[in-house]
């Protein structure tokens, strides 16, 4: 799809477009994070980034910025981190705006995985005789929108499972106490990942043991993610801190009285098809996908962690390791079936290791089986 080799200038302008796209890290859901830079004669004449669903897209804002400066866009090059859209949604097609503006070339980082676009935007640009190059810094663009890509291609969010553990892999004492294993610096970093997610998920066990709020508190954020509780028997106390507007409880129980008490506090109750009285986690992921959840941040106990991992639903592990030991009787990270051969280990790919205060933060992607 690339017609010419990319130059250092191309890379510089696309890097700026990606930088702009990251400004929408906490706000664009359920839309992708997109940035755009308009360039003529290697000089930036307009920039834009998508902030919120329903508001103008990055390309339109960049073209508008150029116009407000009195700059001519005819003959310019547009660098955009995602294929310009080709469908009428809440806003008109961006590919048509670029064509109308008379740009001579469009450089896109990646094709849009949305079936409503999926190459149609590129095709319309090409049909308008606009020079087109796609694939520049595609890995960075895809990483920025892992959740959107996951929802468009798999129908479910990208699942990032966060664990705070001691060096011997323990997440709580045998009685359930877990506050606090890691440092305040690690907890603040964890809140930044909460803020980035569209939803935060936990289980009824964690609600009972810790009574968490699951809100973003240690970092500034323009919005709070949806809070999701997996509660097969609908045992969540109506006065639990997690309950309120912006809480979804996934259950397998038909318990009208308990459901009504929770709804009175603002919670949404979703009764999912189940087997043996347990919430089917793959079905829950699809349900969250239909609700526009791109990235799901999990903060749960070892049982739900193990179930998610065993079902093949975890895409990434975000692990904070404290320089401490908690002993054999403490709870581990995952409750998983016993293995009888090392060849059956669940493989992870460490792609980032850094220090956060006194702790280590390890990011690892789960290797598909």
C-alpha positions in Angstrom: 0.0 0.0 0.0 3.0 2.3 0.3 4.0 4.0 -2.9 7.2 5.7 -1.9 9.9 5.2 0.8 9.3 7.1 4.0 11.6 10.0 4.7 13.0 11.4 8.0 10.6 14.2 7.5 7.7 11.8 7.2 8.7 10.1 10.4 9.0 13.4 12.2 5.6 14.5 11.3 4.0 11.2 12.0 5.7 11.1 15.4 4.0 14.5 16.1 0.7 13.1 15.0 1.0 10.2 17.4 2.0 12.7 20.2 -1.2 14.6 19.5 -3.3 11.4 19.5 -2.0 10.6 23.0 -3.7 13.7 24.2 -7.0 11.8 23.9 -5.7 8.9 26.0 -8.4 9.4 28.7 -11.3 10.8 26.7 -11.9 9.4 23.3 -13.7 6.1 24.3 -15.4 4.5 22.5 -13.6 6.1 19.6 -10.0 5.5 18.7 -7.2 8.0 19.7 -6.2 9.8 16.5 -3.9 12.8 15.7 -3.4 14.6 12.4 -0.7 17.1 11.2 -1.1 19.1 7.9 2.2 20.0 6.3 3.2 22.1 3.2 6.8 22.5 2.1 7.8 20.6 5.2 6.2 23.3 7.5 3.4 22.3 9.8 0.4 24.5 9.0 -2.3 22.7 11.1 -2.7 20.2 13.9 -5.6 18.4 15.5 -6.5 15.5 17.7 -9.8 13.8 18.4 -11.0 14.5 22.0 -14.5 13.0 22.4 -17.1 11.0 20.6 -19.4 13.3 18.8 -16.8 16.0 18.5 -14.8 16.8 15.3 -12.2 14.2 14.2 -8.5 15.0 14.1 -8.4 15.6 10.3 -11.2 18.2 10.5 -9.6 20.0 13.4 -6.2 20.1 11.7 -7.7 21.5 8.5 -9.7 24.0 10.5 -6.5 25.1 12.4 -4.8 25.7 9.0 -7.7 27.7 7.7 -7.8 29.9 10.9 -4.1 30.7 10.3 -4.9 31.7 6.7 -2.9 28.7 5.4 -3.7 27.1 2.1 -4.3 23.3 2.4 -4.3 22.7 -1.4 -1.2 20.7 -2.3 -0.4 19.9 1.4 0.3 16.5 3.0 -1.9 15.2 5.8 -0.2 12.8 8.3 -2.9 10.9 10.3 -2.5 8.1 12.8 -5.5 6.1 11.5 -7.1 5.8 8.1 -9.5 8.7 7.6 -13.1 7.5 8.1 -15.5 7.1 5.2 -18.8 6.7 6.8 -21.4 9.1 8.3 -21.5 8.6 12.0 -21.9 11.4 14.5 -19.6 13.4 12.2 -19.2 13.5 8.4 -16.5 11.4 6.6 -13.0 12.7 7.1 -11.8 11.4 3.8 -14.3 13.8 2.1 -13.0 16.7 4.1 -9.4 16.0 3.0 -10.5 15.7 -0.6 -12.4 19.0 -0.4 -9.4 20.7 1.1 -7.3 19.7 -1.9 -4.5 17.9 -0.1 -2.1 16.3 -2.5 -0.9 13.4 -0.2 -2.1 11.5 2.8 0.2 9.4 5.0 -1.7 7.1 7.4 -0.1 5.0 10.1 -2.6 2.1 9.8 -5.8 1.0 8.2 -9.0 1.4 10.3 -10.2 -2.0 11.7 -13.7 -0.7 11.9 -15.8 -2.7 9.4 -17.6 0.5 8.5 -14.3 1.9 7.2 -11.8 -0.9 6.6 -10.0 0.5 3.6 -12.9 2.5 2.2 -11.4 5.8 3.3 -8.1 4.9 1.6 -10.0 3.8 -1.5 -11.9 7.1 -1.8 -8.6 9.1 -1.4 -7.0 7.1 -4.1 -10.0 7.5 -6.4 -9.6 11.3 -5.9 -6.0 11.0 -7.2 -4.5 11.8 -3.8 -1.1 10.2 -3.3 -1.5 7.7 -0.5 1.0 6.0 1.8 0.0 3.7 4.6 2.0 1.9 7.3 4.3 4.5 8.7 4.9 3.8 12.4 2.0 1.4 12.4 3.1 -0.5 15.4 3.1 2.7 17.6 -0.4 3.6 16.2 -1.7 0.1 16.9 -0.3 0.1 20.4 -2.1 3.4 21.1 -5.4 1.8 20.1 -5.1 -1.8 21.2 -8.5 -1.7 22.8 -10.2 -0.2 19.7 -8.6 -2.8 17.4 -9.6 -5.6 19.8 -13.2 -4.5 19.9 -13.4 -4.0 16.2 -11.8 -7.4 15.3 -12.8 -9.6 18.2 -15.9 -7.9 19.6 -14.4 -7.6 23.0 -12.0 -5.3 24.9 -8.3 -5.5 25.3 -8.0 -7.0 28.8 -5.1 -5.7 31.0 -4.8 -7.5 34.3 -3.1 -5.6 37.1 -1.5 -7.5 40.0 0.4 -6.1 43.0 2.5 -8.8 44.6 5.4 -9.5 46.8 8.7 -10.9 45.3 7.5 -14.4 46.1 4.3 -13.8 44.1 1.8 -13.3 46.8 -1.1 -10.9 46.6 -2.8 -11.1 50.0 -2.4 -12.8 53.3 -4.3 -16.0 54.0 -7.1 -14.0 55.6 -7.5 -11.7 52.5 -5.6 -8.7 53.7 -3.8 -7.0 50.9 -3.5 -3.2 51.6 -0.8 -2.3 51.0 1.8 -4.6 49.4 3.3 -2.1 47.0 4.3 1.6 47.5 2.3 4.8 47.1 4.3 5.4 43.9 3.2 2.1 42.4 -0.4 2.7 43.5 -0.4 6.2 41.8 1.0 4.6 38.6 -1.8 2.0 38.8 -4.4 4.8 39.0 -3.0 6.2 35.8 -3.7 2.8 34.1 -7.2 2.9 35.6 -7.7 6.3 34.1 -6.7 5.1 30.7 -9.1 2.2 30.7 -12.8 2.4 29.7 -13.8 0.1 32.5 -12.3 -1.4 35.7 -13.4 -4.9 36.6 -13.2 -6.8 39.9 -15.0 -9.7 41.6 -17.3 -10.1 44.5 -14.5 -11.6 46.6 -12.5 -8.4 46.3 -15.6 -6.3 47.1 -16.2 -8.3 50.3 -12.5 -8.3 51.4 -11.4 -4.8 50.5 -14.6 -2.8 49.8 -12.8 -0.9 47.0 -14.1 2.2 45.3 -12.3 1.4 42.0 -12.3 5.1 41.1 -9.3 7.1 39.8 -8.1 9.2 42.6 -4.3 9.6 42.6 -4.1 11.2 39.1 -6.1 13.8 37.3 -8.7 12.5 34.9 -11.5 14.2 33.0 -13.8 11.1 33.4 -14.2 8.0 35.6 -14.2 4.6 33.9 -17.1 2.3 34.2 -16.9 0.0 37.3 -17.7 -3.7 36.7 -18.3 -6.3 39.3 -18.5 -10.0 38.6 -21.0 -11.3 41.1 -22.6 -14.6 40.1 -25.0 -14.8 43.1 -25.7 -11.1 43.4 -24.2 -10.8 46.8 -22.8 -7.2 46.5 -24.0 -5.2 49.5 -26.0 -2.1 48.4 -23.8 0.0 50.6 -20.5 -1.2 49.1 -18.3 1.7 48.0 -18.1 0.4 44.4 -21.9 0.9 44.0 -23.3 4.0 42.4 -23.8 5.7 39.0 -21.4 4.2 36.6 -21.4 0.7 38.1 -22.3 -2.5 36.2 -22.9 -5.8 38.0 -22.7 -8.9 35.9 -24.6 -11.8 37.6 -26.0 -15.2 36.9 -28.7 -14.8 39.6 -32.4 -13.9 39.1 -32.8 -12.1 42.4 -35.3 -9.2 41.9 -35.2 -7.9 45.4 -31.5 -7.7 45.7 -31.3 -6.3 42.1 -33.8 -3.6 43.0 -31.8 -2.5 46.1 -28.6 -2.2 44.0 -30.5 -0.3 41.2 -31.8 2.1 43.8 -28.1 3.1 44.4 -27.5 3.7 40.7 -26.1 0.3 39.6 -26.9 -1.4 36.3 -27.6 -5.1 36.7 -26.9 -7.4 33.7 -28.0 -11.1 34.0 -25.9 -13.1 31.6 -26.4 -16.6 30.2 -24.6 -18.9 32.6 -23.4 -22.5 33.2 -23.8 -23.9 36.7 -24.7 -20.6 38.2 -21.5 -18.8 37.2 -21.1 -15.8 35.0 -19.7 -16.9 31.7 -16.7 -14.6 31.4 -16.4 -14.8 27.5 -20.0 -13.7 27.3 -19.3 -10.8 29.7 -16.4 -9.7 27.5 -18.7 -9.6 24.5 -21.3 -7.7 26.5 -18.7 -5.1 27.4 -17.7 -4.9 23.7 -21.3 -4.0 22.8 -21.2 -1.3 25.4 -18.2 0.4 23.7 -15.5 -0.8 26.1 -12.1 -0.7 24.4 -9.7 -1.3 27.3 -10.7 -3.3 30.4 -8.5 -2.9 33.5 -8.8 -5.8 35.9 -8.1 -5.5 39.6 -9.3 -8.7 41.2 -8.4 -11.6 43.4 -6.5 -14.7 42.5 -9.6 -16.8 41.7 -11.1 -14.4 39.2 -7.6 -13.7 37.8 -7.1 -17.4 37.3 -10.5 -17.8 35.7 -9.8 -15.0 33.2 -6.4 -16.4 32.4 -7.7 -20.0 32.1 -10.5 -18.8 29.7 -7.8 -17.2 27.5 -9.3 -13.7 28.1 -6.2 -11.9 29.4 -4.2 -10.0 26.8 -1.7 -8.2 29.0 -0.4 -8.5 32.6 0.6 -5.3 34.5 2.6 -6.6 37.5 3.9 -4.5 40.4 6.5 -6.5 42.4 7.4 -5.3 45.9 10.7 -6.0 47.5 9.2 -8.2 50.2 8.3 -11.8 51.0 4.9 -13.0 52.4 5.4 -16.7 52.9 3.8 -19.9 51.8 0.3 -19.5 53.2 -0.3 -16.1 51.5 -2.5 -16.0 48.4 -0.9 -16.2 45.0 -1.6 -14.2 41.8 -3.6 -16.8 39.9 -5.7 -19.8 40.8 -5.0 -22.1 37.9 -5.3 -25.9 37.3 -2.3 -28.1 38.2 0.1 -28.7 35.4 1.7 -32.1 34.8 4.1 -31.0 32.1 6.2 -27.9 31.8 5.2 -27.7 28.1 1.7 -26.7 29.3 2.9 -23.5 31.0 1.1 -20.3 30.0 3.7 -18.2 28.3 4.1 -14.5 28.7 6.3 -12.0 26.7 7.9 -9.4 28.9 8.1 -6.2 26.9 8.7 -3.6 29.6 10.4 -3.6 33.0 11.0 -0.5 35.0 11.3 0.7 38.6 8.4 2.6 40.2 9.6 3.9 43.6 11.0 0.9 45.4 8.9 -1.5 43.3 9.3 -3.1 39.9 6.7 -2.7 37.2 6.6 -5.5 34.6 4.4 -5.4 31.6 3.9 -8.7 29.7 1.6 -9.8 26.9 0.1 -13.2 27.1 1.3 -15.4 24.2 -1.7 -16.8 22.4 -2.0 -20.6 22.8 
